[in-house]
Amino acid sequence: MRTLGLLGGMSWESTAIYYQHLNRGVRERLGGLHSARLLLASVDFADIEAMQSADRWDDAGSHLAAWARSLQAGGAEALLLCTNTMHRVIAPIADAVTVPVLHIADATADALLADHVHTVGLLGTRYTMEQDFYTSVLRDRGLKVLTPSEPARTTVHDTIYDELCLGVVREESRRAFLAVVEDLRTAGAQAVILGCTEIGMLLDAGNCPLPVYDTTLLHVKAALDWALA
Protein backbone atom coordinates (compact mmCIF):
# COMPACT_ATOMS: atom_id res chain seq x y z
CA MET A 1 0.00 0.00 0.00
CA ARG A 2 1.34 3.42 -0.97
CA THR A 3 1.05 6.53 1.20
CA LEU A 4 -1.42 9.26 0.23
CA GLY A 5 -1.08 12.90 1.18
CA LEU A 6 -4.34 14.77 1.84
CA LEU A 7 -4.33 18.53 1.36
CA GLY A 8 -7.49 19.37 3.26
CA GLY A 9 -9.30 21.74 5.58
CA MET A 10 -11.34 23.31 2.75
CA SER A 11 -13.54 22.60 4.62
CA TRP A 12 -12.61 20.23 7.41
CA GLU A 13 -16.14 18.81 7.22
CA SER A 14 -15.45 17.27 3.83
CA THR A 15 -11.86 16.37 4.75
CA ALA A 16 -13.27 14.20 7.52
CA ILE A 17 -15.33 12.37 4.88
CA TYR A 18 -12.17 11.70 2.87
CA TYR A 19 -10.43 10.31 5.97
CA GLN A 20 -13.35 8.07 6.87
CA HIS A 21 -13.93 6.67 3.40
CA LEU A 22 -10.26 6.09 2.60
CA ASN A 23 -9.87 4.06 5.77
CA ARG A 24 -13.12 2.17 5.24
CA GLY A 25 -12.13 1.45 1.66
CA VAL A 26 -8.80 -0.01 2.67
CA ARG A 27 -10.46 -2.16 5.32
CA GLU A 28 -13.04 -3.42 2.82
CA ARG A 29 -10.42 -4.24 0.20
CA LEU A 30 -7.72 -5.71 2.44
CA GLY A 31 -9.76 -6.91 5.41
CA GLY A 32 -8.66 -7.44 8.99
CA LEU A 33 -7.22 -4.44 10.81
CA HIS A 34 -5.90 -2.70 7.72
CA SER A 35 -6.28 1.07 7.46
CA ALA A 36 -5.03 3.69 5.02
CA ARG A 37 -1.52 5.11 5.08
CA LEU A 38 -2.21 8.84 5.11
CA LEU A 39 -0.54 12.15 5.78
CA LEU A 40 -2.90 15.08 6.35
CA ALA A 41 -2.24 18.80 6.00
CA SER A 42 -5.31 20.71 7.13
CA VAL A 43 -5.15 24.41 6.25
CA ASP A 44 -7.11 27.27 7.76
CA PHE A 45 -10.06 27.67 5.39
CA ALA A 46 -10.62 31.29 6.48
CA ASP A 47 -7.28 32.20 4.87
CA ILE A 48 -8.19 30.40 1.65
CA GLU A 49 -11.68 31.90 1.46
CA ALA A 50 -10.25 35.40 1.88
CA MET A 51 -7.95 34.77 -1.10
CA GLN A 52 -10.86 33.44 -3.15
CA SER A 53 -13.03 36.46 -2.40
CA ALA A 54 -10.21 38.87 -3.24
CA ASP A 55 -9.43 37.04 -6.51
CA ARG A 56 -5.93 36.27 -5.19
CA TRP A 57 -5.69 32.89 -6.86
CA ASP A 58 -1.93 33.10 -7.38
CA ASP A 59 -1.45 33.63 -3.65
CA ALA A 60 -3.74 30.70 -2.90
CA GLY A 61 -1.78 28.51 -5.29
CA SER A 62 1.51 29.44 -3.67
CA HIS A 63 0.07 28.86 -0.21
CA LEU A 64 -1.21 25.38 -1.06
CA ALA A 65 1.91 24.51 -3.02
CA ALA A 66 3.98 25.02 0.12
CA TRP A 67 1.73 22.60 2.00
CA ALA A 68 2.00 20.12 -0.87
CA ARG A 69 5.79 20.21 -0.64
CA SER A 70 5.57 19.49 3.07
CA LEU A 71 3.39 16.44 2.41
CA GLN A 72 5.85 15.08 -0.13
CA ALA A 73 8.73 15.73 2.25
CA GLY A 74 6.85 13.75 4.89
CA GLY A 75 6.63 10.70 2.64
CA ALA A 76 3.42 11.13 0.59
CA GLU A 77 3.67 9.22 -2.70
CA ALA A 78 0.63 10.93 -4.29
CA LEU A 79 -1.51 13.89 -3.31
CA LEU A 80 -5.24 14.54 -3.09
CA LEU A 81 -6.51 18.10 -3.02
CA CYS A 82 -9.61 17.52 -0.90
CA THR A 83 -11.76 20.21 -2.49
CA ASN A 84 -13.24 20.85 -5.92
CA THR A 85 -12.93 24.63 -5.99
CA MET A 86 -9.22 24.78 -5.24
CA HIS A 87 -8.48 22.66 -8.28
CA ARG A 88 -8.52 26.16 -9.76
CA VAL A 89 -4.87 26.24 -8.63
CA ILE A 90 -3.93 22.62 -9.31
CA ALA A 91 -1.15 23.65 -11.73
CA PRO A 92 1.13 25.41 -9.20
CA ILE A 93 0.47 22.63 -6.69
CA ALA A 94 1.45 19.93 -9.20
CA ASP A 95 4.47 21.96 -10.30
CA ALA A 96 5.68 22.18 -6.68
CA VAL A 97 6.01 18.40 -6.23
CA THR A 98 7.33 15.41 -8.13
CA VAL A 99 4.65 12.94 -7.00
CA PRO A 100 1.29 12.52 -8.80
CA VAL A 101 -1.61 14.82 -7.90
CA LEU A 102 -4.83 12.91 -8.54
CA HIS A 103 -7.35 15.27 -10.17
CA ILE A 104 -10.92 15.12 -8.84
CA ALA A 105 -12.48 15.96 -12.22
CA ASP A 106 -10.65 13.10 -13.95
CA ALA A 107 -12.05 10.65 -11.40
CA THR A 108 -15.52 12.06 -12.01
CA ALA A 109 -15.23 11.91 -15.80
CA ASP A 110 -14.04 8.30 -15.61
CA ALA A 111 -17.15 7.29 -13.67
CA LEU A 112 -19.56 9.19 -15.93
CA LEU A 113 -18.12 7.75 -19.13
CA ALA A 114 -18.07 4.24 -17.70
CA ASP A 115 -21.82 4.62 -17.11
CA HIS A 116 -22.40 6.06 -20.62
CA VAL A 117 -23.52 9.44 -19.25
CA HIS A 118 -22.83 12.22 -21.74
CA THR A 119 -24.87 15.21 -20.50
CA VAL A 120 -24.46 16.09 -16.86
CA GLY A 121 -25.54 18.85 -14.47
CA LEU A 122 -22.88 20.43 -12.26
CA LEU A 123 -23.44 21.86 -8.79
CA GLY A 124 -20.63 23.56 -6.91
CA THR A 125 -19.33 26.90 -5.78
CA ARG A 126 -19.75 29.83 -8.14
CA TYR A 127 -16.06 29.47 -9.06
CA THR A 128 -16.53 25.83 -10.07
CA MET A 129 -19.76 26.43 -11.97
CA GLU A 130 -18.71 29.61 -13.80
CA GLN A 131 -14.98 29.27 -14.44
CA ASP A 132 -13.51 26.74 -16.84
CA PHE A 133 -10.81 25.06 -14.71
CA TYR A 134 -13.22 22.23 -13.83
CA THR A 135 -15.71 22.11 -16.69
CA SER A 136 -12.89 22.17 -19.27
CA VAL A 137 -11.57 18.85 -17.91
CA LEU A 138 -15.03 17.31 -18.32
CA ARG A 139 -15.61 18.79 -21.76
CA ASP A 140 -12.19 17.64 -22.94
CA ARG A 141 -13.36 14.13 -22.09
CA GLY A 142 -16.41 14.56 -24.34
CA LEU A 143 -19.01 15.47 -21.71
CA LYS A 144 -21.66 18.16 -22.09
CA VAL A 145 -21.91 20.15 -18.83
CA LEU A 146 -25.03 22.04 -17.75
CA THR A 147 -24.99 24.51 -14.85
CA PRO A 148 -27.87 26.24 -13.05
CA SER A 149 -29.01 29.67 -14.16
CA GLU A 150 -29.43 32.59 -11.78
CA PRO A 151 -30.66 32.90 -9.09
CA ALA A 152 -30.09 29.18 -8.53
CA ARG A 153 -26.30 29.52 -8.83
CA THR A 154 -26.29 32.07 -6.04
CA THR A 155 -28.46 29.83 -3.88
CA VAL A 156 -26.10 26.89 -4.35
CA HIS A 157 -22.96 28.97 -3.75
CA ASP A 158 -24.27 30.75 -0.66
CA THR A 159 -25.59 27.52 0.86
CA ILE A 160 -22.17 25.92 0.52
CA TYR A 161 -20.31 28.75 2.27
CA ASP A 162 -22.93 29.88 4.78
CA GLU A 163 -24.16 26.43 5.83
CA LEU A 164 -22.42 23.31 4.57
CA CYS A 165 -18.86 24.48 5.20
CA LEU A 166 -19.96 25.12 8.78
CA GLY A 167 -21.55 21.70 9.11
CA VAL A 168 -25.09 23.10 8.98
CA VAL A 169 -27.67 21.00 7.12
CA ARG A 170 -31.12 22.56 6.70
CA GLU A 171 -34.12 20.80 5.21
CA GLU A 172 -35.11 24.03 3.46
CA SER A 173 -31.74 24.06 1.68
CA ARG A 174 -32.13 20.42 0.71
CA ARG A 175 -35.46 21.22 -0.95
CA ALA A 176 -33.89 24.17 -2.76
CA PHE A 177 -31.08 21.99 -4.11
CA LEU A 178 -33.54 19.32 -5.22
CA ALA A 179 -35.47 21.97 -7.17
CA VAL A 180 -32.23 23.02 -8.89
CA VAL A 181 -31.52 19.40 -9.83
CA GLU A 182 -35.05 19.05 -11.21
CA ASP A 183 -34.42 22.09 -13.43
CA LEU A 184 -31.20 20.51 -14.69
CA ARG A 185 -33.08 17.29 -15.43
CA THR A 186 -35.65 19.24 -17.44
CA ALA A 187 -32.79 20.88 -19.37
CA GLY A 188 -31.50 17.47 -20.42
CA ALA A 189 -29.08 16.36 -17.72
CA GLN A 190 -28.81 12.58 -17.38
CA ALA A 191 -27.08 12.85 -13.99
CA VAL A 192 -25.79 15.45 -11.54
CA ILE A 193 -22.25 16.02 -10.30
CA LEU A 194 -21.98 17.03 -6.65
CA GLY A 195 -19.07 19.29 -7.55
CA CYS A 196 -18.38 20.54 -4.06
CA THR A 197 -17.12 18.13 -1.45
CA GLU A 198 -19.79 19.21 1.06
CA ILE A 199 -22.90 18.81 -1.13
CA GLY A 200 -23.12 15.14 -0.25
CA MET A 201 -24.30 16.30 3.16
CA LEU A 202 -27.53 17.43 1.43
CA LEU A 203 -28.01 15.21 -1.62
CA ASP A 204 -27.49 11.52 -2.26
CA ALA A 205 -28.80 8.75 -4.47
CA GLY A 206 -31.71 8.17 -2.13
CA ASN A 207 -33.27 11.63 -2.39
CA CYS A 208 -32.18 12.99 -5.77
CA PRO A 209 -34.30 12.89 -8.98
CA LEU A 210 -31.15 12.21 -11.05
CA PRO A 211 -28.29 9.73 -10.62
CA VAL A 212 -25.72 11.31 -8.30
CA TYR A 213 -21.96 11.45 -8.88
CA ASP A 214 -20.41 12.52 -5.60
CA THR A 215 -16.95 13.83 -6.44
CA THR A 216 -15.63 13.18 -2.93
CA LEU A 217 -16.44 9.47 -3.11
CA LEU A 218 -15.20 9.17 -6.70
CA HIS A 219 -11.94 10.89 -5.74
CA VAL A 220 -11.57 8.47 -2.84
CA LYS A 221 -12.15 5.48 -5.12
CA ALA A 222 -9.50 6.68 -7.56
CA ALA A 223 -7.07 7.20 -4.69
CA LEU A 224 -7.73 3.72 -3.33
CA ASP A 225 -7.20 2.21 -6.78
CA TRP A 226 -3.87 4.01 -7.04
CA ALA A 227 -2.67 3.30 -3.49
CA LEU A 228 -3.51 -0.38 -3.66
CA ALA A 229 -2.52 -1.03 -7.29
Summary of the structure (lengths in Angstrom):
residues: 229
radius of gyration: 16.8
end to end distance: 7.8
largest distance: 49.6
contacts: 802
relative contact order: 0.16
helix: 55%
strand: 14%
